[in-house]
Amino acid sequence: MTQTFNEDLEPLTGELDLEDRRALRRVAGLSTELTDVTEVEYRSLRLERVVLVGVWTEGTAEQAENSLRELALLAETAGSEVLEGLVQRRTRPDPATYIGSGKAAELRDVVIATGADTVICDGELAPGQLRHLEDVVQVKVIDRTALILDIFAQHAKSREGKAQVELAQLDYLLPRLRGWGGNLSRQVGGRAAGGVGIGGRGPGETKIELDRRRIRTRMAKLRREIAEMSKSRDTKRGERRRNAVPAVAIAGYTNAGKSSLLNRLTGAGVLVEDALFATLDPTVRRAETESGRAYTLADTVGFVRHLPHQLVEAFRSTLEEVTDAGLVLHVVDGSDPEPEAQLDAVREVFREIGADRLPELVVVNKADAADDLTIARLRRREPGCVVVSARTGAGIAELRAAIEENLPGLEHEMHVLVPYGRGDLVARVHERGEVHSAEHLAEGTALHARVPAALAAELAPYEALAAT
């Protein structure tokens, strides 16, 4: 396998990450059972040959089909082979089997004809719906939420990312525990327990109750670990705030090209893969505007329609990279059939994490593959958006200029004369501010610049010198 090397003959980070991910792929026909923390049946995934099924309750037929196409991409990202996709038109999902008993029987025929071993439903199903549908189709049934959680489990790499995914999976699993065989028998309780005698009578505790208690204990431990691990990121963010370095977060729909955009803007070399949820661990890189002002760019986890609530809660500490930013680059895939739906889905998550009031710059990516009419439609819907192609580099110069124009924190425009003995102050003005002009005079360096409030306070004594 070939590798790409830079000038120092070291393999690029993104290339190695991509090779590492591809080095461990699911093999078709093999199980993907996960080790469970309990002894009852765990709804682990065996995604090999799958049939997709969705319920179309609102919107157009095209929107329903696009949702199922996205589900197919999710299934392929998880390592499965999609055999068939079905959409059922209903006013609301059936409370028993999601698609209705008649359609469930038809689905069973499709499963037999295609040789599928898993059915994936385009929605979050109640435990009873999963159980009843499984009873009819006689193969494993999972929903969209379990599928997304499985993808996150595959892609999590850092210790914090793995803990966040496990917490989300356990939160999803807890109400779906079900006993089978003898696992619902009482542990203790009179003659039913085998006549254990004194101390053995009474209702006892069921096996499933024990498992629920174990899972709750594990979830509490994971929450404590995540809170501890998030402290280091809080420390780094606090350091950036003290140094008045503005933060820019790259957010948007999954596979919209956020990591490619980060690489194009900073040369970060992070993992780029044409797959959903390729990025789970946030990457923060330093960048500079054309005028030399420093800022940070953070690449964050992608969002998706109906992002599971468990994931939003578990990844809240990671998503703080967005909520603490001074500017959000909202990246949307211009080549997607429904880019407007992507924008709406991401903004819904923004509202949930409290990032909906932040300054937002919409970046329409993949312009080289997008339709001209779609680009024109997005320009009308999102005035001030920037159209780019991270792959070809088109529009990147305009994006850099737009970032510089929208960077927060330069509230004060000042004319100062800084003595030569304060060269450190001049350097900080160049690093943290926006210098319009600089002139070296006999008394010192004359600067015309825009600076943040903290730096303006330090420069205030030298403003009078400039006036004289």
N, C-alpha and C positions, 0 to 999 in steps of 0.2 A: 504494500500500500504506500503510495507516494505521499510525502508531506511537503508543505510549503514552509520555506525558511526565510527569515529576514536577513538584514545585512550582517548581523552578529551570528548567523548560522544557528539561531535558536528557532524551534518550531513556533509558529504563531499560536496564541492561546486558543482562538476560536477554532482553528483547524484541529488542534488536539482534542478539544472538547467534542467536536463533531465526530472525530474518529472514535473517541472513547464511547460515545453514545451508540454509534453504529456497531461497535465491537460486541455489544451485548444486546442482541435483538431477539424477539420471540420467534420461535420456530413453529411454523404452521403444524397444527395437529397435536401440539403438546400443551399440557395444562399449565395454567398460571396461578395455581393455588398459592395462597399466602398463609403463613403460619398464624394461627389465631391465638388470642390471649385467653380464649375460653375453650371449653370442651363441647359446647353446643355447636350446631351447624352455623358456620360463618358464610355469608353470601359472597364468597370469593368469586373472582371472575375467570371464566374459561373462554376467552375471546378468540375463537378460531374461525368458524364459518357462521356468519350471523345474518339474520333477517331483521330489517328495521321496520318499525311500525309507529305511525304518528296519528294524532287526532287533530283534525282541522276544525277549530271552533269559531275562529274569526279571521278577518282579512281575506285576501284573494287566494285563489288556488296556487298562483305563482309563489306567493309568500310561504304557503304551506310546503310546497316542493323545495324551496330554497332552505327552509328549516331542516328538512329531511336530508338535503345534500350536505348541510353542515354537520348533521349527525353522522353521515357516512364518513366525512373527513375525520371526525373525532374517533370513530371506530377504527379507521385505518391507522390513525396516529397511535392508538392503543395496541396495534399489531394484529388486527383481525382482517378477515376477508369478507367483504360485503357481497351477499348473494342476491338479495331482493329488498325492495323498499315499498311499503304499503302505507297509504293515507286513508283514514276513515273520517268521513264527514259527519259530525255530530254537533249538537248545540252545546254539549258539555261531556266530558269523559264519563264513561259508565262507572258508577261507584263500586261495582263488584269486580269487573274484569278489564276496566279501562276502555276497551273497544266494543263491549257488548258480547253476549254469549254466542250469537250467531257468527259474528266476525271472528271471534276467538276460535270457533271450530274451523272456519275457513283458513285462519292462520296456521292451525295445526296441519292442514293439508299441504300448505305451502312449505312448512318446515319439513314434512316427510318427503315432498317432491324434490326439494333442493338439498336435502341431507344436512341441514343446518343443526348446530348444537346449542345456539344461543339466540334469544330474541332480545333486541334492545328497543325500549320504548322512548319516544321523544317527549319526555316530561318526567316529573318526579312523581312516582307512584306511592300510594299508601302501602303499608305492609300487607294489608288484606288483599289489595289489588294484585300485588306481586304473587302472593300465594295462590289466589284463585286462578290467575292466568297461567301459572306454572302447572296447576292441576289439569288444565285443558290441553296445553300444547306439549306437555311432558318433556320439556327441555328447560334449561336455565333461562330465567327472565331477569333482566336488569333494567334500570332506568337511566336517564341521561345523567343524573347526579352521580350515580355509582361509576359511570363511565368516565366522567371528568375527574373524579377522585382517583381512579385507577391511573389515568394519564399523569396526574400530578405525582402519584407515588413512583411512577417510572422515572420522571424527570427530576425529582428533588435530588439535589447533590450535597448541599451544605447541611450541617448538623441542625441548624434552625429550620431549614426548609423541610427536612425529613420529619422533625417534631411537629411542625405545623400541619403537614399532610396527615400524619398519624392521628393528631387531635381531630381533624375534620372527619377522617374515616370512622373513628370511634363515636363521634357525635352522630354520624349517619347510622352507624350500626346499632346503637343503643335501643331505639324503639323497634328495631327489626329483628331482635333476637327471637328465636323460636326454638322450642324444645322438640325433640323427635325421639322416637323409641322410648327407652326407659328413663330419659333424662328429666322428665317431669315428675318422677316419683319423689316422695318425701325422703329427706335424709334420715330423719328420726320420726318416731311417732307410733308408740304402742305396737300392737300385733302386726299392723301393716308394715312396720319396719323390721319384721322378723322376730318380734318379742324380745327386744333388747332389755326389757325390764325397767327398774327404777332409773329415772333420768332420761328414759328413751321415749316417754309418752308425750303427747301434745302434737300440735300442728307441724312443728318443725319449720324448715326453710326449704323452698324448692330450689332445684339446681339452677333454674333460670334466674332466680333472685340473687343467688350467689354470683353468677356471671355478671349481672347488672352492677352489683356492688364492686366487683373487681374492675370493671370498665370505668366506673365513676372515679375510683381511686386512681387509676392510670391517667385519666383525663386531668384530674387535679394536679398530678405530678407534672404532666406535660405543660400545663399552663404556667406552673412555677418555673419550669426550665426555660420556656419561651420568654417569660418576663425577665429572667436573668440574662439570657442571650441578647435581648434587645437593648440592654444597657450600653453595650459597646457602641452600637449604632447611634444611640442617643448622645453619647459622649462626642462622637465625631460630628454629629449635626450641631451640637452646642459649640464646638470649636469653630465650625464654619460660620455660625451666627456671630460669635465674638469677633472674628476676623472680617465680618461684613461681606463675606463671599456669597453672592446671590445663588440660589439653588433653582435649577430647572429640571423638571421631571418629564420624562417621555412616557406617556400613557396612551392607551388605545386598545382597540380590538386585537385579539390574538391573531398572529400571523399577518399583521398589517405592515410589518417591516420596521419595527421599533429598534431592534438590535442592529439592523443594517444601517439605519439612520445614525445611531450612536457611533458606529464604526466610521461612517462617512464624515461625521462632524469632528471626531476626536482621534481616529485611528486606534480605537481601544482594542480591536481584535477579539471581541467577545463572540460567543457561539452564535452562528447564523444557520438556521435550518428551515426549509420550507415545510413546516409542520406546526400544528396547533400546540400552544403552550411550550414552545422550545425554551423560553426563559422563565424560571421560577425565582431564582435568587437575584436580588437587585444588584446592579453594577453601577458604581458611581465613578465618574471620570472628570478630570479637570479640562476646561477648555478656555479659550480666550476670544474676545470679540476682535474685530479688525483694528479697533483703537487700542487694544491691549488690555482690556478689562477682563479680569478672571471671573469665571463662574463654574459651577459644577453641573454636570448632566447625569441624571440617574435613569437607568433603564429599568422598568418595572414589569411585573407580571401582567400578561395580557388578560383582558376581560372577554366575556362571551355572553350571548343571550342566556338569560335564566341562569346566571352564575350561582352555584349552590350557596345558600346562606352560610352553611358550615365553613366553606372556604373563605368567605369574606371575614367571618369572625376569627378564624384561625390565622389568617394572613394579615390581620389588622396591623400588627407591628411593622410588617414589611410595607404595607400600603401607606404607612406614615411618611414614606419618602415622597409620596404625592401630596399628602395634606400639609406637609411642612415646606413645600416648594413655594417660591415666589412667582413662578410662571409654569404653566403646564403646557407642554407640546402635545396636543391631542392628535395622534396619528390615525388616519383612516385609509383603508385600502380603496383607491380609486377604481381598481379593476373588479371589485366585488359587485355582484348583481344588485345588492341593496346597501350601498354605503350609508344612506340615511339611517337605516336600521342599526348599523354599527354605531353611529354617533349617538343615537338615542339609548342604546344598551349601555354604552360606556358612561354616559351622563347619569344614568340611573344608579350605577355603582358609585359614581362621584357623590351623588346625593346621600347614599347610604353611609359613606365613610366621612362625610362632612367636607368634601373638597369641591362642592359645586359653586362656591363663591370665589374661588381663586381665579386670577387672570388666566385666560385660555387662548392659545394660538392654535388654530386648526391647521394641520399639515396633511394635505392630500398626497399620499405616496403612491408609487407604482404608476406614475403618469405615462411611462413608456408603454404600459399594457392597458391603459384605461381608454374608454371611449370618449371622444371629444364632447358628445352631448352630455355624458355623465359629469365630466369636468365642469362644463358650463352650468349644469344644474347645481352642482355643489358650490360653485362661486356665487350663484344667486342666493343660495340658502345660507351660506356662511361668509358674509362679507369680511374681507381682510384675511382670508385663508391663503396659504402658500402652497403652490403645486410643485412637487418635486419628484425625482426618481432617485432613490438611494442607490440603485444598481448602476445607473449611468452617470449620476452626478448632476443631472439637469435640475436647475432651480435651487441648488444648495447655497449659492452665493446670495440669492434673495432671502433664503431662510436665515442665514447668518445675520443679514442686515435686520430682518424682522425680530430676531432674538435680541439683538443689541438695542433695538428701539423699545422693546417691551420689557427689558430687564428692570426689576424693581430696585428701589433703594437709593437712587440718585436724586434726592429731593432738593439739594442745595447747589445753586450755581454761584461760584465765588471767583473773585479776582484777588490773588494773594501774592505777597512778595516774601518768599521763604529764604532765610539766611543760609549761606553755604554750609554752616555748621549743622543744619538740620536736613542733611541729604536723605536720612531715613524717612522723613516725612514726605519728601518729594517722591521717593520710591513708592510709598504707600498710596499716594494720590494716583500715580500711574497704574498701580496694581488694582486698586479698588474703585477708582473713579473713572471718569471720562474726560480726558485732557483735550481741550479745544486748541490751546496754544501754550507754548513754553518759550520763554526768552531769558537768556542769561545776562544779567546786568551786573554792575559793579557791586551793588548791595546784596545781591542774591538772585534766586530764580523766580521770575515773574510767571505765574500760572493763571490761566483761565480754565476752570474745570468745573464739572458737576460731580459732587461727592455725596456719600451717605451721611446721615445725621451725626454719627459718632465721630467721623473724620472731620466734619465741619466744625465741631466743637474744638478740636485740636488746632484747626487752621485759623480760628477766629482772631487770635492775637496778631496774626500777620496780615489780616485783611486791612487793618488800619494803616499799616506800612505801605500797602499798595495804593491806598487812597492819597497818601501824602506824596 
